[in-house]
Amino acid sequence: MTASTEPATDGRPLLNRRLAEFGTTIFAEMSALAQRTGALNLGQGFPDTDGPEEVREAAVRALRDGRGNQYPPGPGVPELRQAVAAHQERFYGHLGLGWDPDREVLVTAGATEAIAAALLGLLEPGDEVIALEPYYDSYAAGIAMAGGTRVPVTLRPGADGAYHLDLDELRDAVTPRTRLILLNTPHNPTGTVLRREELAAIAELCHERDLLAVTDEVYEHLVFDGEHLPLASFPGMRERTVSISSAGKTFSFTGWKVGWVTAPPELLTAVRSAKQYLTYVSAGPFQYAVAEALRLPESYYTGLRDDLRDKRDLLSAGLAEAGFRVHRPAGTYFVTADIRPLGGTADGLDFCLGLPERCGVVAVPTQVFYDHREEGASLVRFAFCKRREVLKEAVARLQAR
Ligand SMILES: *Cc1c(COP(=O)(O)O)cnc(C)c1O
């Protein structure tokens, strides 16, 4: 045995080809910058205050009572599966959507694992996956790990300043190799909430071309204009859709990593087959707490939404006053802004790298969420899931720039 620090790779890179392009993320770099400069971090999308006290207490109680401290059941604890089914019934039952907690609900380690497991369980190598660009960063890696090929369809701003899906472009992106559409609405980072006509057209396309759908609905309760409609509620979509959501964004406990899948039994089995060899199970005591969270009264959900709507308005107005072109989000807790009217660099990456030093604020260059980087070159993303004082101070700093 030698104590060499040189790995014996015969010159072969350690990180394999599937993941080579995902070696480092911009988030690590930006967070390091934020720490070094003490800047206000509007880059990463997590709240700077925890969720409801009673939910936190529910987790403590579960832990103390010895509920979930050992491996919970593979599909998730029955209390949470029932709460997920009841939540779907409460919010989407009027659309005809309902799920059997024993056969059609699966608890996962956040939405991230659910997405990865869906891709790993459903894709054959070479299968194409359509995703709306700019897309959440785990999609590309998840598709790559499953051996699939990603096919981005670019969202573009319309005359109203909001981002829109071009349905013709979506139709043209489908090939005989397309296996599924990975759909995120409300959409991170653009804040777009797909409308009924758009979802109906996507549903029709799935039928016509015999595609599966995987929907990422983690922002389902953060819709300020319009309403969230699950794709699974459209005619004939229940049997071909894997619907995914999680507790992180809805209850402001992003560190708990409790997510869930609802799907008909055959699809759920495919997802579970992959999931059981990723984490098997996770977050035992937190599952009980999230079961209680899901049953919070209507006022919790509307309160969360109204609070974030105010924060959206505060940050959007402040950014506009600072000279950005603001693409007002209809949902999520991100706002996308164009830096070109500011007159300096037109490159969002340059802009964001200099921003902490110059202004004491951290934002994320949206181009990192694109395959067609040029489409998002001048865009930056700010998160507004932060305390009012923080948003006000960030706005003041950006305006004094
Ligand atoms: C935050 C986020 C996720 C991750 O959810 P977890 O439950 O924390 O794994 C997934 N999709 C989108 C679009 C997100 O913004």
Ligand as a Chemical Component Dictionary entry (heavy atoms), coordinates in Angstrom:
data_LIG
# 
_chem_comp.id                   LIG 
_chem_comp.type                 NON-POLYMER 
_chem_comp.pdbx_formal_charge   0 
_chem_comp.three_letter_code    LIG 
# 
loop_
_chem_comp_atom.comp_id 
_chem_comp_atom.atom_id 
_chem_comp_atom.alt_atom_id 
_chem_comp_atom.type_symbol 
_chem_comp_atom.charge 
_chem_comp_atom.model_Cartn_x 
_chem_comp_atom.model_Cartn_y 
_chem_comp_atom.model_Cartn_z 
_chem_comp_atom.pdbx_ordinal 
LIG C1 C1 C 0 -36.550 23.714 -4.521 1  
LIG C2 C2 C 0 -36.990 22.961 -5.729 2  
LIG C3 C3 C 0 -37.001 21.552 -5.741 3  
LIG C4 C4 C 0 -36.418 20.730 -4.623 4  
LIG O1 O1 O 0 -37.318 20.362 -3.685 5  
LIG P1 P1 P 0 -36.834 19.500 -2.419 6  
LIG O2 O2 O 0 -38.094 19.058 -1.818 7  
LIG O3 O3 O 0 -36.025 20.418 -1.551 8  
LIG O4 O4 O 0 -35.982 18.391 -2.914 9  
LIG C5 C5 C 0 -37.483 20.904 -6.869 10 
LIG N1 N1 N 0 -37.925 21.597 -7.926 11 
LIG C6 C6 C 0 -37.905 22.944 -7.965 12 
LIG C7 C7 C 0 -38.392 23.647 -9.177 13 
LIG C8 C8 C 0 -37.416 23.669 -6.877 14 
LIG O5 O5 O 0 -37.357 25.003 -6.928 15 
# 
loop_
_chem_comp_bond.comp_id 
_chem_comp_bond.atom_id_1 
_chem_comp_bond.atom_id_2 
_chem_comp_bond.value_order 
_chem_comp_bond.pdbx_ordinal 
LIG C1 C2 SING 1  
LIG C2 C3 SING 2  
LIG C2 C8 DOUB 3  
LIG C3 C4 SING 4  
LIG C3 C5 DOUB 5  
LIG C4 O1 SING 6  
LIG O1 P1 SING 7  
LIG P1 O2 DOUB 8  
LIG P1 O3 SING 9  
LIG P1 O4 SING 10 
LIG C5 N1 SING 11 
LIG N1 C6 DOUB 12 
LIG C6 C7 SING 13 
LIG C6 C8 SING 14 
LIG C8 O5 SING 15 
# 
